[in-house]
Amino acid sequence: MCFQKPFLRAYTLIELMIVVILVGLIAGFGIPNYEKTMARAKERDALSNLDTMLDAFKLYMSRNDDAFPPDLADIAAINSTLNLNIIEQQDNTYQCDSPDANTYRCLATNADGWEVVIELDVTSGEDLYCTNPPGGCPTTPVP
């Protein structure tokens, strides 16, 4: 009587180690890229909202005999005064002010520590993006 071993196919330790190493390499390259992409998305979201605020500010001034809007210290005041619906998301917060009689400035800050500023010089009509505030400018190119 001859006993035959059933044929079993199993993975060897080397094959399993290779798979684990490959998964580790893919994760090692993917996670930093994901984090950079998320940071750029937050910066772009802030820049887009600031640009919208600046356009709404120009419209407000054109409708109100070139008068600056009243206090825009938080997002609720900005939304109600400029008829916007900007939502503070992705840890971005917004604040607008007028440091002098000819300048209007909106600042976006993030919990990651960066700040973005958009300024409008009323006398020249020029928009100035990212004036290198204390927190630094975003890493993405500014339009």
Secondary structure as UniProt FT lines:
FT   HELIX           13..63
FT   TURN            64..66
FT   HELIX           75..82
FT   TURN            90..91
FT   STRAND          92..100
FT   TURN            101..102
FT   STRAND          103..110
FT   TURN            111..112
FT   STRAND          115..121
FT   TURN            122..125
FT   STRAND          126..129
FT   TURN            134..135
//
